[in-house]
Amino acid sequence: MRVLVTGHRGYIGSVLVSVLQHARHEVVGLDCDWYGDCDFGRVRDSIPSFEMDVRDVEFTDLLSFDAVIHLAAMPEDPSSQFDSSLTEEINFAATLRLAECCKQASVSRFLFASTCAVYGSGGGDPQNESGATAPITPYAVAKLRCEEELSRLSGRGFVPVVLRNATVYGVSPRLRLDTVVNEFVGSAVANGRVEMRTEGRAWRPLMHVEDVARTYAVVLAAADDAVADQVFNVAITEENYRVIDVADCVAELVPDCTRSVRTGVRDQRSYCVDGSKLRRSFPHLTWRWTLPQGIRQLRAAMLGAGLTAGEWRSDRYRRLLRLSTLMERSELDPSLRRPESSPDSFRLSTGALPVDRLDTRDVHGVAIGKAVVDGVSIGQ
């Protein structure tokens, strides 16, 4: 299958590309590369790609593809550092336009990366896909609106699938340290302590980035009648944790680490998620990672990289902070576009290049990007 992955140079995308290639798909990327010099370890991006903003895609760019996996998005901005209209423009309007272009170009499969944050503040009772949604942030609101519009577009050869991602953790060539597990492990390694910014009672469903990538690969390969217009929680029911329990697990597994709580400060976002529909629908899909295993992997990679306290705090691994830095340097304008660029300047891609199958990446001695598809191990 010929697959376009938007956001292929991001945290999830840089792992997903390798998994898809191991599954024998022909993969092409599309990315405006906001985080171009934010690598963690050795990154081998050997696939052809469109160097362009997802807002600028035309249906003619999509004519050769069988499927699109749409990861590209404005990061979640819970403290409203950026104008919410950017989230509306990039995460909703551009997604809807991309889906409409896919349908026009006869791209049959559209996998949409949504979020379990659409459940809002559901507390400790596991939420399934048919349950109530109550998104709190503009990011989650935009994702839920996209889900509704994709359902409207479904049919006549267009098969959208909504994948509500859990909170993702684990090593990636484009590591993030602004997600809860990664941030806590990074702080433990670099600073010797985990400092929570809340009292830690909020719930989060957790899934390792490799398991997320495996899930996408399996859903991509599924028959239309198994996934058409379906919503799946990309989550493992047993891997729901309170934030304070994540911090305790990190403090236990990282030697000489302390943990502190900020009492009286609550996180409004709290959701426990039921992943049983995904397991029922794909009984051969296996997940390889638990939270303790992922913490050990992160610690080993960070120690191998010599992660410092300065790097842990820096914009290299923090998406919103990085965007702010690029704007301060005038490398991005207020609309988060390159000032010198225009939509037409990105029309050409490197699609004439061969798609070399990636070797398994190795980030500071920690293997990543290996796959299990339909229960068949491709190594780990």
C-alpha positions, 0 to 999 in steps of 0.5 A: 500500500502506498501511504502518506504520513503527515507529521512523519518527522514528529514524535509518533511519526518518526517511529511509525514510518519505520513500522510501516516500512517493516510491514512492506508499505511504500511510505511518503512523508509530509512535514513542515519540519517545525522541529527540524533540529530537535533530534534525539539520537540518530535519525535516518529519514530516507523516505521521499517527502513533501516539505510543506505545511498540511494547510497547503495540500491540494488533492492533486498531491494525493492522487497516487496514494491508497491511504493517508495517516494524519498525525500533523497538528498544532500541539496541545496548549493547555495554558493558552500560550498561542491564539486558539485560532491557530488550533482551529485553523491547523487542527480542524480546518486543515484536517477537514480540507485534507480529508475532503481532498483525499475523498476527491483524489479517491484515497480510500483509507484515512486514519485520523490521530485524535485524542483521549482528551476528548473525554475531558474530566471523566474521573476514574471510570473507564470511558469507552468510545460510545460514552460521553465526551466533554473536551476542555481544551481547544485542542481536544475540541478541535479533534472532536469536531474533526471526528464528527466531520469525518463521519459525515464524509464517510462512504462512497469509497472513503473509509475514515478511521478515528484513533483516539490516542492515549498519552504517549510515552517512550523513546523516539528519534524526535523525543518529547519531554512535555508529556507526563511520563517522558517529562518525569523520567527526564527530570529524574535523570537530569535533576534527581527529582520529580516535581509535579505541578499539580496534586497528581490525582488526575487519571491518564491512559498511557501507551508506549509510542511503539505500541501506538505505531503497531496499532496504526499499522494493524488498523491500516491493514484491516478490511474496510468493513472492520474499521469504516467510520469507527472510533477506537481508543488507542489505549490499554485498559490496564495501563490507566494511571493517576499522575501521582502514581506515575511519579511514584513509579519513576521515583522507584525505578530511577535510583536516588530520585525524590518526588514532590507534590504541589498540593491544592492544584488540580488538573481539570483534565482527568480521564480513564479509558477503556481499550477493550474495543480495540482488543476485541476488534484486533485480537492478534494485536499485541502490545509490548510495553508496560509503564515500568518497562517504558520508564527503564527504556527512557532512563537508559536512553537518557543516560546514554545521551548524557541528558543534562538539566539544561537540555531537559528544560530547553526547547529542544524537546518541548514543542510549544516552547520550540514554536515560541523560540522560532517565532522570537527568531522570526523563523515563524510568523504569527500564523506559524508559517516560514516567512519566506515560504508560500504554498506554491514553494512546497509543491514539489516533493522528493518523490523521485527518490527511492524508498529505502527500507529503514534499518532498525533505528538505535537511539543511544543503545536502545532499540526502537521502531520494530514492529508486530503486525497482525500478531507476527513479530518483526523483532524487538 
